[in-house]
């Protein structure tokens, strides 16, 4: 898809970015920071799942974040206003006592989503955005959109009432390589969509490529984007080298190092168009290890710590607060949170797994049984959620 010329351009970018990042790391080493206090952060892309899974996911998410955009690709999906409001009540009921957390609800766009449903959702004041999944693009997306051009009236209604569209930006054509899905989506769908609806707010979720970075950074002000911690920290070698590592399998899939470097350069720029979106996506361990393993990386147990690691590696801890706590709220037109959280440069070991769902169900977190370099200065999750706790302090 990229061709030989693109390969050499990518190689040149890699060389330049390595030099830039090395200089930044050298500068950071000269002035190490051991404590970071930032405005209470938000997560602009989070999968809480539903039912018996909610006690685990809500505890982890609300421990880290004050608000979170709650993804609607549950089973069944959240396709109407009534379903979104009912899901909100289930989330609130599952929260641990004393946790200060606001779920920001979304609605799952289908081929049948109407302008009337958009206006109804907006009128409640409790539905923050609508999510576009191309049919078959990721977990529980079989009800997704098959032809966005047939939803012009719905998109016009969203533009009129100020309802943002959150986009999983990948095509699902069988003749497009999985590593090229994002660039193809941008050129064939996203760019024309932004031109057609200039006053509609768009969020390109979980940007994973240089092309995605370039698109969002150069798009009009109504286009923003989220970046995950795992795409900042890992490339596709983590998934494929030395045997397939199913707990690194996610969609969009981890990309080549040149793309990871482009993501790091983007957050290092301090652009206000980019903000935190973990895309923390839990699955039962048995489903991750099956013959057709589920896509998703669970990062909610140490999300802020992972982002701190990434920003620390490039010597940009001074930009962490804006990325985690300011940019997203400003883009959505919501007030920034009051209060603060503190991160300590104090390594801790991640537990091997968490109890998840019904008895005998387990969830394996990112970096299980290994160290995270930072620790969020709040109480650890309930010991009832942890299996095989390796130390007194666990993420």
N, C-alpha and C positions, 0 to 999 in steps of 0.2 A: 504493500500500500504506500509506504513512504518513498521507496526507490533509493538508488545509490546516492543521489545528491543529498537527500534528506539525511541519510546515514552519516555523511561527512559533516553536515551542519550540526547534527546532534553530537557528534564526537567533539567538534569544536566547542560547542556549548558546555559539554561535560568538562573539558579542560579548563575553560574560563571559570565555571562555577566552582570547581575544586580549588582553584587558586583563591577565589573570593571567600569561600567558606573557611579555608585554612587560615587566612588572614584574620577572619572574624574570631575563630576559635583561639588563635594566639592572643588577640586583644582581650578576650574574655578571661583567659587564664591569668592574665596580668592583674585582673581585678575581679576575683571570684566573689560571688554572692552566695550566701548560705541561707538566707531567709527572704522569701518573697511574700508580700502582702498585697492582694489585689481586691478590687471591687468584686462582690459576690458574682460569680459567673453564671452563664446560661448555656444550654446545649440546644443548638438549632437543628438537630437531627438525631432522634433517639427512638429505639425500638423497645417498648416496654412489654410487648406481647399481651396476653390476656389470661383471664381465669386463674388457675392455680400457679401460674408463673409470676403473677404480679407482686406477691410479697417479696420475692427475691429482687426483681428488677426495680421496683419502686424504692426499696431501701438503698440500693447502690446509687441510683440516679439522684435521689433527693439528698444523699450524703454529700454529693459533689456539686450539685447545681441548684440554683434557686428556681429556675424555670426550664422547661424543655419542650421543644416541638415533638409531639408524640405521633409517630408514624401510624398510618391507618391500614397497613397491610396485615391485619390480623386475620384470624380464621373464625367467622367470616369477616370480610373486609368492612371498613367503616365508610359506607357509601352514601349515607344520608345525614341530615342534621340531627335527627332523633338518635341515630346510632352513635354519633359523635358525642352527644350530651350524655347518653347512657354510659359510654366508655369512660368519659371524664369522671362520672360518679364512682365507677369501679376502681379507677386509679386512686382517687382521693380516699376511698374506703380502705385501700390496701396500704396506705402510707403508715410508717411507724409513728407512734405518738411523739409529738414535739418537733417533727420535721417540717420546716417551712418551705413549701414547694407548690408551685403552680403549674399544672399541666396545660400546655397550649395545644389545643385540639386542631386536627386536620381532617379533611375529607378526601376520600379516594376517588379520583376522577375515573369514570368509565365512559364508554361510548354513549351511555344514556343520561349522563349528568346534564341537567337542564339549567337555563338561566334562572328559573324560578327557585330552584334548589340553592343556587349560589346566593341569591338575595335573601332567602330564608336563613341560610347559615350565617351570613353577615349580620343580619338583624339581631341574632341572639347575643352578639358581643362575646361569644365563647368559642367560635371557630376562627382560628387565626389564619389558615391558609388551606389551599387545595393541592393535593399531590398528584403529579402525573407520572405513572409508571407505563412505559411501553409494554404491551402485552408480552409476557414471558421473559422480561428482562432480569427479574430477581425473585426472591422469596415471595410467595403468595401474590404474584402479579398476573395470574391468568385471567383476571377480570380487567386488566389494564386496557389502555386506549389502543385501538388498531389503526385509526386514521385521524390525526389531530386536525386536519383540514375540515372535517365534518363537525367540529365543535366551535366554529367561529362565533356563533351567537352566545355560547356559554362563556367564551373567553372575553367577549365584549362586555358581558355582564360583570365579570370579575374586574375588568378594567374600570368600569363605571363605579363600582362600589368600593374599590380599593382592596380587593382580595388577592394576595400574592399567589403565584403559581410556583410550586416547588417541583423541580424536574430531576428525575433519574435520567441522566443524559447519555443513553446508549441505544444504538439500534440493535435489533435482534435478527436481522437478515442472516440466513444460514451461510451466505457467501462472504460475509465480513468476518475477518479474524477477530477473535475475542479481545485481543490487545488493541485493536483498531476501532472498536465500537464507539468510543467517545469522540474521536476526531470526525468520524463519518456522521455521527448524530449532529454535531455542531454545524457542519456545512450543509447538510441536507434538511435539517429540521429546525434547529435552535436559531440559527442566524436569520432565516426567513421569518420565524415566529416573532422575534424581537422587532424586526422591521415592520411587521404587520400590526403589532400592538405596542406602540411606542410609550404608552402610559401605564402599561401593566408591569407590576413588579415581578421579576423572575429571580429565582435562586437556583443556580446550578449546583446541585448537591454533590458532595464527595468528589471534588475535582481530582483527577488522577494523572493528567497528562500535561505536557508543555503546551499542547494546542488548547486545552481547557483553560490553563492559566492565561495564555495570550488572549483568548476570546473574552473572558470575564474582565481582565484588566483594561482592555481596549473598548469594551462595550459601553453604552450609555449608562448614566447613573442609576437607572432602574434595574440594572442587572448586578446581582451580587453572587457570592459563592461560598460554600463551606469546604473545609479540608479536614480530613480525619487525622488522628494521631498516628494510626498504623501506616497510613500512606506517607506520612512524614518520616517515619522511623525505619520502614522496611521496603525493600524492592522484591521483585519476583523470585530472587534467589532464596529468600526465606521460605517460600512455598515449595520450591522445586529441587533445590540442591541437597544431595545426600539423602534422597528419599522424599516422597510427597508428605508434606506437613499439613494435615487437614484443618488444623486450628488456625492456619494462616489463609485459608481459602475464603475469599469474600468476593462480592460483586459491587462495584467494579473491581476487577481482579488487580492484585498488585502488579505494578509495571516495572519497566527497566529503570536502571539507576539514573539515566539522563532525565527521566520524568520526575523521579524523587527529588533530584537536585533542582529542577524547575519549581517544584512546590516549595522547597526550602527557600529559594531565592524570592519567591512571591511573598511569603510571610515575612521574610527579612526586609522587604521593601517598606513594610508598614502600611500597606494599602488598606484603606478603610472599607474596601469592597469585599474583603475576605474575613470570615469569622468562623468560630468553633462549631463544628458539627461532628460528633463522635461517630455517628452511624453504628453505635454499639448495638450488635445484633446477636442476641443469645440463641443458642440451639441446644437441645439435649445432646449430651456426649454421644449417645448411641446413634443419633441422626448425623452428627458430624463424621462418625467413623463408619458409616454405612457404605454400601457399594455405590450409591449415588449421594454423596455427602452434601449436606446443606451449606449454602454460602452465608458467611457471617462471622465476624470477629467480635468477641465480647471484651469490651474495654472499660465498661462503666465502673469497675472496681478500683481503677487507678487512672482515670481519664486525665485529670489535671496533671498528675505526676508524669504521665507520658508526654503531654504537651510541653511541660517544663523541660523534660529531657531534650526534646527536639529543639526548642528555642535556645537552651543552654549550649547545645552542640554547635550552633552557629553564632554564639555570642550575642544573642538578641533577647535576653530575658527582660530587657526594658520595654519590649513590645508585647510581652505576654498578656498584660492586663487589657490592652485595647482589643486584641484578638479574641480573648476569652469573655470579656465583660462589657465592652463598649460597642464594637462595630455592629454586632448582630442586632442589639436593641435599637441602635440608631437607624439601621436599615429598615427594620420593621416598624419604626415610628413608635416604639414603646419606651417608657422611662427606664433609665438604668437602675439597677438594683441598689438598695441601700445596704450598708454593712459590708464586711470584708471577709476573706478567707486567707489563711496563711499556709504556705508551703515551706517545708524545711529540707535542706540538703542532708537527708538522713536516710540511707538505704534501708529498705525493708524487703522481705521475701514474700512473694505472692503465694497464696495457698494453692494446693494441687487442683482443687475443684470446690464447687459450691453445691449444696443441695438445691434442687431446682424442680419445681412442679410437684408431682405426686411422689410418694415414697419410692426410693430407688432411682429417682431421676437426678442426674448430675450435670453440671455446667462447668466447662473448663475455661478459665479466664486466660487472656493473653499474658504470656510470660509466666505461666504456672510453674511453681517450684524454682523460680529464678528471681533475681533482685531487680527492684526498681530504685533508681538513684534518689528520688525525692519522695517525701511523705506529706500528705495533706494533714494538717493539724486539727483533726476532728476525731471523735470516737470511731474506732474500727467497726465494721459491720457486726451484727449479732453473731456470736459464736455458733448459734444454732444453724447459721447458713453455711458454715465452713466445714469442709471435710479434710481431715489430716492437717490441722494447723501446724506449720513448721516453726512458729515462734509466737511470742506473746503479742506482738504487733503484726497484724496482717492486713493486706489491702482488700 
